[in-house]
Each structure stands twice: as C-alpha cells, then as structure tokens.
Amino acid sequence: MTALRADSLRCSGVIAAALAGPPFLPRRCTRLTNAFSKKLENLKATIALHFAHYNFVRIHQTLRITPAMAANLADHLWDLGELLATVRVI
C-alpha cells in the first residue's frame, strides 16, 4: 500500500471519501438527537458495525458482490446474523 502524498490529493477524491462515510455520522455527533453517542466507544462501535455491514453484507450495484468478496476477504455473502455473531463484545 502506498502512502498518500499531499500533491497527489485531488478535491474530488477527498469529497468522495467524505461522502462514503456513514450517513448517520453527523447525527451521532449532535447532542439534540436520540442517536447521540455519549461515549467514544459507542461511536466507534457504531461506525465499525456500519463499515462491516457495508463491506461484508451489502451487495454493491457496480460490483454485483460485496467489497469483501471482491478483495478475497470473504468467500460467501454474509447475512446479518453471521455478522453479529462475529462481533466482539467489549
């Protein structure tokens, strides 16, 4: 994996990376909602669960498989029960 250099960053890449994040993240950081994370651990767990679902459970339209299957990290489509069974409880 190559390191990112400041001169290789493009505005479109930064915007795409920002938009690829969980859509609920701004609401998790706002105190006036019921989805607010009081503890940093809860916010980290929520984000980790979102990205695990995104990469292992959700079939992507352009790939027609999950990103984990495309990267050879998984050999089958995970269901939500399998994902939750692998979650480590702290």
PyMOL commands that place a pseudoatom at each C-alpha (Angstrom):
pseudoatom trace, name=CA, resn=MET, resi=1, chain=A, elem=C, hetatm=0, pos=[0.000, 0.000, 0.000]
pseudoatom trace, name=CA, resn=THR, resi=2, chain=A, elem=C, hetatm=0, pos=[1.413, 3.366, -0.954]
pseudoatom trace, name=CA, resn=ALA, resi=3, chain=A, elem=C, hetatm=0, pos=[1.373, 6.384, 1.305]
pseudoatom trace, name=CA, resn=LEU, resi=4, chain=A, elem=C, hetatm=0, pos=[-0.689, 9.375, 0.271]
pseudoatom trace, name=CA, resn=ARG, resi=5, chain=A, elem=C, hetatm=0, pos=[1.215, 12.495, -0.624]
pseudoatom trace, name=CA, resn=ALA, resi=6, chain=A, elem=C, hetatm=0, pos=[-0.236, 15.982, -0.340]
pseudoatom trace, name=CA, resn=ASP, resi=7, chain=A, elem=C, hetatm=0, pos=[0.455, 16.725, -4.010]
pseudoatom trace, name=CA, resn=SER, resi=8, chain=A, elem=C, hetatm=0, pos=[-1.421, 13.590, -5.097]
pseudoatom trace, name=CA, resn=LEU, resi=9, chain=A, elem=C, hetatm=0, pos=[-4.694, 14.519, -3.368]
pseudoatom trace, name=CA, resn=ARG, resi=10, chain=A, elem=C, hetatm=0, pos=[-7.476, 15.832, -5.543]
pseudoatom trace, name=CA, resn=CYS, resi=11, chain=A, elem=C, hetatm=0, pos=[-10.583, 17.618, -4.376]
pseudoatom trace, name=CA, resn=SER, resi=12, chain=A, elem=C, hetatm=0, pos=[-12.855, 15.037, -5.978]
pseudoatom trace, name=CA, resn=GLY, resi=13, chain=A, elem=C, hetatm=0, pos=[-11.115, 12.209, -4.107]
pseudoatom trace, name=CA, resn=VAL, resi=14, chain=A, elem=C, hetatm=0, pos=[-11.434, 13.966, -0.766]
pseudoatom trace, name=CA, resn=ILE, resi=15, chain=A, elem=C, hetatm=0, pos=[-15.117, 14.714, -1.374]
pseudoatom trace, name=CA, resn=ALA, resi=16, chain=A, elem=C, hetatm=0, pos=[-15.779, 11.107, -2.444]
pseudoatom trace, name=CA, resn=ALA, resi=17, chain=A, elem=C, hetatm=0, pos=[-14.071, 9.804, 0.693]
pseudoatom trace, name=CA, resn=ALA, resi=18, chain=A, elem=C, hetatm=0, pos=[-16.133, 12.123, 2.870]
pseudoatom trace, name=CA, resn=LEU, resi=19, chain=A, elem=C, hetatm=0, pos=[-19.390, 11.118, 1.184]
pseudoatom trace, name=CA, resn=ALA, resi=20, chain=A, elem=C, hetatm=0, pos=[-18.576, 7.407, 1.506]
pseudoatom trace, name=CA, resn=GLY, resi=21, chain=A, elem=C, hetatm=0, pos=[-18.809, 7.612, 5.283]
pseudoatom trace, name=CA, resn=PRO, resi=22, chain=A, elem=C, hetatm=0, pos=[-21.878, 6.582, 7.220]
pseudoatom trace, name=CA, resn=PRO, resi=23, chain=A, elem=C, hetatm=0, pos=[-24.783, 8.933, 6.529]
pseudoatom trace, name=CA, resn=PHE, resi=24, chain=A, elem=C, hetatm=0, pos=[-25.796, 8.843, 10.195]
pseudoatom trace, name=CA, resn=LEU, resi=25, chain=A, elem=C, hetatm=0, pos=[-22.437, 10.109, 11.459]
pseudoatom trace, name=CA, resn=PRO, resi=26, chain=A, elem=C, hetatm=0, pos=[-23.347, 13.806, 11.653]
pseudoatom trace, name=CA, resn=ARG, resi=27, chain=A, elem=C, hetatm=0, pos=[-26.431, 12.938, 13.730]
pseudoatom trace, name=CA, resn=ARG, resi=28, chain=A, elem=C, hetatm=0, pos=[-24.383, 10.691, 16.053]
pseudoatom trace, name=CA, resn=CYS, resi=29, chain=A, elem=C, hetatm=0, pos=[-22.283, 13.743, 16.935]
pseudoatom trace, name=CA, resn=THR, resi=30, chain=A, elem=C, hetatm=0, pos=[-25.199, 16.130, 17.565]
pseudoatom trace, name=CA, resn=ARG, resi=31, chain=A, elem=C, hetatm=0, pos=[-26.380, 16.277, 21.165]
pseudoatom trace, name=CA, resn=LEU, resi=32, chain=A, elem=C, hetatm=0, pos=[-30.017, 17.094, 20.403]
pseudoatom trace, name=CA, resn=THR, resi=33, chain=A, elem=C, hetatm=0, pos=[-30.856, 13.711, 18.864]
pseudoatom trace, name=CA, resn=ASN, resi=34, chain=A, elem=C, hetatm=0, pos=[-31.673, 10.354, 20.393]
pseudoatom trace, name=CA, resn=ALA, resi=35, chain=A, elem=C, hetatm=0, pos=[-28.872, 8.799, 18.320]
pseudoatom trace, name=CA, resn=PHE, resi=36, chain=A, elem=C, hetatm=0, pos=[-26.160, 10.812, 20.092]
pseudoatom trace, name=CA, resn=SER, resi=37, chain=A, elem=C, hetatm=0, pos=[-23.169, 8.802, 21.317]
pseudoatom trace, name=CA, resn=LYS, resi=38, chain=A, elem=C, hetatm=0, pos=[-22.188, 9.916, 24.797]
pseudoatom trace, name=CA, resn=LYS, resi=39, chain=A, elem=C, hetatm=0, pos=[-19.138, 7.674, 24.867]
pseudoatom trace, name=CA, resn=LEU, resi=40, chain=A, elem=C, hetatm=0, pos=[-16.420, 7.485, 22.261]
pseudoatom trace, name=CA, resn=GLU, resi=41, chain=A, elem=C, hetatm=0, pos=[-16.526, 3.672, 22.471]
pseudoatom trace, name=CA, resn=ASN, resi=42, chain=A, elem=C, hetatm=0, pos=[-20.180, 3.686, 21.401]
pseudoatom trace, name=CA, resn=LEU, resi=43, chain=A, elem=C, hetatm=0, pos=[-19.413, 5.902, 18.419]
pseudoatom trace, name=CA, resn=LYS, resi=44, chain=A, elem=C, hetatm=0, pos=[-16.507, 3.652, 17.403]
pseudoatom trace, name=CA, resn=ALA, resi=45, chain=A, elem=C, hetatm=0, pos=[-18.708, 0.552, 17.702]
pseudoatom trace, name=CA, resn=THR, resi=46, chain=A, elem=C, hetatm=0, pos=[-21.439, 2.127, 15.581]
pseudoatom trace, name=CA, resn=ILE, resi=47, chain=A, elem=C, hetatm=0, pos=[-19.023, 3.126, 12.843]
pseudoatom trace, name=CA, resn=ALA, resi=48, chain=A, elem=C, hetatm=0, pos=[-17.324, -0.300, 12.892]
pseudoatom trace, name=CA, resn=LEU, resi=49, chain=A, elem=C, hetatm=0, pos=[-20.689, -2.063, 12.587]
pseudoatom trace, name=CA, resn=HIS, resi=50, chain=A, elem=C, hetatm=0, pos=[-21.691, 0.191, 9.699]
pseudoatom trace, name=CA, resn=PHE, resi=51, chain=A, elem=C, hetatm=0, pos=[-18.495, -0.492, 7.740]
pseudoatom trace, name=CA, resn=ALA, resi=52, chain=A, elem=C, hetatm=0, pos=[-18.626, -4.227, 8.482]
pseudoatom trace, name=CA, resn=HIS, resi=53, chain=A, elem=C, hetatm=0, pos=[-22.183, -4.341, 7.095]
pseudoatom trace, name=CA, resn=TYR, resi=54, chain=A, elem=C, hetatm=0, pos=[-21.138, -2.200, 4.126]
pseudoatom trace, name=CA, resn=ASN, resi=55, chain=A, elem=C, hetatm=0, pos=[-18.222, -4.491, 3.249]
pseudoatom trace, name=CA, resn=PHE, resi=56, chain=A, elem=C, hetatm=0, pos=[-19.489, -7.986, 4.135]
pseudoatom trace, name=CA, resn=VAL, resi=57, chain=A, elem=C, hetatm=0, pos=[-23.313, -7.977, 3.938]
pseudoatom trace, name=CA, resn=ARG, resi=58, chain=A, elem=C, hetatm=0, pos=[-24.388, -5.409, 1.360]
pseudoatom trace, name=CA, resn=ILE, resi=59, chain=A, elem=C, hetatm=0, pos=[-24.158, -6.346, -2.323]
pseudoatom trace, name=CA, resn=HIS, resi=60, chain=A, elem=C, hetatm=0, pos=[-22.924, -3.354, -4.281]
pseudoatom trace, name=CA, resn=GLN, resi=61, chain=A, elem=C, hetatm=0, pos=[-24.605, -2.469, -7.532]
pseudoatom trace, name=CA, resn=THR, resi=62, chain=A, elem=C, hetatm=0, pos=[-21.433, -1.845, -9.542]
pseudoatom trace, name=CA, resn=LEU, resi=63, chain=A, elem=C, hetatm=0, pos=[-19.526, -4.860, -8.203]
pseudoatom trace, name=CA, resn=ARG, resi=64, chain=A, elem=C, hetatm=0, pos=[-22.535, -7.223, -8.021]
pseudoatom trace, name=CA, resn=ILE, resi=65, chain=A, elem=C, hetatm=0, pos=[-20.796, -8.749, -4.979]
pseudoatom trace, name=CA, resn=THR, resi=66, chain=A, elem=C, hetatm=0, pos=[-19.667, -7.415, -1.629]
pseudoatom trace, name=CA, resn=PRO, resi=67, chain=A, elem=C, hetatm=0, pos=[-16.375, -5.474, -1.433]
pseudoatom trace, name=CA, resn=ALA, resi=68, chain=A, elem=C, hetatm=0, pos=[-15.015, -8.146, 0.919]
pseudoatom trace, name=CA, resn=MET, resi=69, chain=A, elem=C, hetatm=0, pos=[-15.673, -10.820, -1.707]
pseudoatom trace, name=CA, resn=ALA, resi=70, chain=A, elem=C, hetatm=0, pos=[-14.074, -8.624, -4.386]
pseudoatom trace, name=CA, resn=ALA, resi=71, chain=A, elem=C, hetatm=0, pos=[-10.960, -8.272, -2.203]
pseudoatom trace, name=CA, resn=ASN, resi=72, chain=A, elem=C, hetatm=0, pos=[-10.936, -12.031, -1.446]
pseudoatom trace, name=CA, resn=LEU, resi=73, chain=A, elem=C, hetatm=0, pos=[-11.556, -11.425, 2.260]
pseudoatom trace, name=CA, resn=ALA, resi=74, chain=A, elem=C, hetatm=0, pos=[-14.775, -13.449, 2.201]
pseudoatom trace, name=CA, resn=ASP, resi=75, chain=A, elem=C, hetatm=0, pos=[-15.834, -16.378, 0.064]
pseudoatom trace, name=CA, resn=HIS, resi=76, chain=A, elem=C, hetatm=0, pos=[-19.595, -16.005, 0.564]
pseudoatom trace, name=CA, resn=LEU, resi=77, chain=A, elem=C, hetatm=0, pos=[-22.251, -13.401, 1.222]
pseudoatom trace, name=CA, resn=TRP, resi=78, chain=A, elem=C, hetatm=0, pos=[-22.672, -12.852, 4.947]
pseudoatom trace, name=CA, resn=ASP, resi=79, chain=A, elem=C, hetatm=0, pos=[-26.079, -12.420, 6.496]
pseudoatom trace, name=CA, resn=LEU, resi=80, chain=A, elem=C, hetatm=0, pos=[-26.724, -10.065, 9.395]
pseudoatom trace, name=CA, resn=GLY, resi=81, chain=A, elem=C, hetatm=0, pos=[-26.823, -12.924, 11.897]
pseudoatom trace, name=CA, resn=GLU, resi=82, chain=A, elem=C, hetatm=0, pos=[-23.368, -14.094, 10.856]
pseudoatom trace, name=CA, resn=LEU, resi=83, chain=A, elem=C, hetatm=0, pos=[-22.029, -10.560, 11.127]
pseudoatom trace, name=CA, resn=LEU, resi=84, chain=A, elem=C, hetatm=0, pos=[-23.455, -10.090, 14.614]
pseudoatom trace, name=CA, resn=ALA, resi=85, chain=A, elem=C, hetatm=0, pos=[-22.124, -13.493, 15.685]
pseudoatom trace, name=CA, resn=THR, resi=86, chain=A, elem=C, hetatm=0, pos=[-18.585, -12.388, 14.862]
pseudoatom trace, name=CA, resn=VAL, resi=87, chain=A, elem=C, hetatm=0, pos=[-18.840, -9.109, 16.760]
pseudoatom trace, name=CA, resn=ARG, resi=88, chain=A, elem=C, hetatm=0, pos=[-16.577, -8.970, 19.767]
pseudoatom trace, name=CA, resn=VAL, resi=89, chain=A, elem=C, hetatm=0, pos=[-18.325, -7.599, 22.844]
pseudoatom trace, name=CA, resn=ILE, resi=90, chain=A, elem=C, hetatm=0, pos=[-16.137, -5.385, 24.964]
for i in range(1, 90): cmd.bond("trace and resi %d" % i, "trace and resi %d" % (i + 1))
show_as sticks, trace
zoom trace
